[in-house]
């Protein structure tokens, strides 16, 4: 399973944003 680091970073960032907004 090959993953682009930028893609993963972007996804993680979006996840963090979602969690912050969820608060």
ABEGO torsion letter per residue (X at the ends): XBBBAAAAAAAAAAAAAAAAAAX
